[in-house]
């Protein structure tokens, strides 16, 4: 059922590759090309198309790039973080309001939380409100989802949340931002046993050879097709579908967890509503493929209370990538973001695989996904990994594909040729 190796006939793979993608442009973002997991498109009031990007680490906060002509991207604005121990790993936007996540390296550091910005004048982003999520056991916000203009969904810590284990510090929180100057928390949910005093026993830690990466929230996706559902990645606890029809009291509908025997870190859950499928990604978090395999899973979700794995997307040969430097394995996929400026497909999955580059899969037959395109650029200059580490991707409604490097490569812009 689960394909763990490539269907390639040998263990070789080219050092760089561009197959069925066409590279249009590459921008190093002024020498600050280490990018996180936040990518979103704004069409500004003057008609320019701005790609907003979150940074993996300080000193930069977020960057705006004019991609109106995808062959000639232009840097519009780059902002700085106030502290070197911060990162703005995630951002999302609706119209001219952008939400940005702030996470610190250690619990207790400040500032940590999220901020709303007015980006109606892209060159001059203005703060609307800042929500403090710092605390003695909190590192703030790792990821956020903001797509309806009304609610921000967060993987976050909180000042009043004391985890039973320090790695379990981020959970699901919901904020009402209909008045963007006064965000208000309206709901939260955590895995039982991960908060001191919640009356449940702590979950059993992953033991070697598995990696203990924590029982905490990651992606918190909510779609207009089912605004009463949150599709929640929960790292070492797998994935959950939550009923959020009553936002004050989210309730789990199901849990699917592949670890053990796999090595954990469930990252993203993307529903294919018309096909009753879920696409679920693991994240590679260890260099040299030492946490292999990290996969993109296809689940049958006809019964949302019992999702069933039916296939995985075929991976390139691990032996060809594990010694190239940095991580190799699944990470982010294009999430069919509910934006008029995002491409939507239930037949093609496009995702990043660190030194395995960017790959596209045809899942028309969900039992036999096929790789249809790959893009593996050369190692960027100044990369400490010594290899490309493609970290995130986004496809706009023009079918232009954007992907970013985790350390120094910046932004790559491609078009599909399949």
Protein Blocks (a to p, Z undefined) as FASTA:
>chain_A
ZZcbdfbfbfbdcfbdcehiacfbdcehhopacccfbdcddddfkopacdddddfbdfbf
bdcddfkbmmlccdfbdcddfbfkbccfbccdehjaccdddddfbghiacdddddddfkb
mmlccdfbdcdfbdfkbgbjfbdcdfkomaccdddddfklccfbfklmbccddddfkbmm
lccdfbdcddehiaghilpacddddddfbdcebjadfbdcdcfklmmbccddehjnopad
ddfkbmmlccdfbdcdfbdfbegjifbdcddfknopacdddddfbehhlmcccddddddf
kbmmlccdfbdcddddfklmmmngpjeddfbdcehiacfkbccdfkbccddehjnopadd
dfkbmmlccdfbdcdddddehianlpacdfbdcddfkopacdddfklnopadddddZZ
